Amino acid sequence: MTTPSRRGFFRIAAATAAAAALPTIESRAEAPAAAAGALPFDLGIASYTFRSFPLDQAIAWAQRLRVKKMTLKDMHLPMAVTAAEMAAVREKMAAAGVELSSVGVVYMRNEEQVNKGFEYAKLAGIKMMVGVPDPPFLALAEQKVKELDIRLAIHNHGPDNNSYPSPESAYTLIKNMDKRMGLCVDVGHTQRLGLDPATECQKYFDRLFDVHMKDVNGSDKAGATVECGAGVIDIPKLLRTLAKLGYKGTLHFEHEKDGKDPFPGLCESMGFVRGVMRTL
């Protein structure tokens, strides 16, 4: 089978599942429990996808997509949030059946920001933060990880970032640190470096805590986010690799395209991935 026909097969499989990702169609509104349980990974959403919309809308869209986990960015959960405000957010999400799985990406460029970032995560009552501490403050971040028992997943940002462009750039610095210091592999930014996300996840799997799921239209700095299945990432290979490795984390979709109208593209992306996952 040629590569184009193989890609075509997965797109057909995904198209079948895409309808299930749109519960506005009454006959597809409730997925059978067995089918949902057959998926090898939890699916979540990075709320940066909905950066132009309030938290209530983000939660409503997560419900429509039958997604049970969400990582909140600071436009939806401000760093200056009070304990009362945090409790209200958690209550709202719990009532909607959406778990606050993590916060981030949290940038930590000095000692004060490291301390503030971990207090923020502690207040959120979560066990993992997606963050980017500048390398000189990694030791302090490790100290906070030990004190608070909150895992830190360092997010790579591709050719636009000097500190952590690739998964390897973070792994090299943390591999001898506490085991709760790990990685959030952004597969799009990884591909933009000309690296294969599946290979990178396999290389550094012992510290792989989280995956930001997307597709991009080029394997260079100019590569931009597109719907999953429409770009250059070999998503079937990525998902097969994660399944083989026994990945137990979440695939958090971060759909950066169409910031003012992200829902249709996110539906297509999730439908494609769900379709591929059902062929594993």
Buried (B, 14 or more C-beta within 10 A) or exposed (E): EEEEEEBEBBBEBBBEBBEBBBBEEEEBEEBEEEEEEEBBBBBBBBBBBBBEBEBEEBBBBBBBBBBBBBBBBBBBBEEEBEEEEBEEBBEBBEEBEBBBBBBBBBBBEEEEBBBBBBEBBBBBEBEBBBBBBBBEBBEBBBBBBEEBEBBBBBBBBBBEBEBBBBBBBBBEBBEEBBEBBBBBBBBBBBBBBEBBBBBBBBBBBEBBBBBBBBBBBBBEEEBEBBBBBBBBBBBBBBBBBBEEBEBEBBBBBBBBBBEEEBBEBBBBBBBBBBBBBBEB
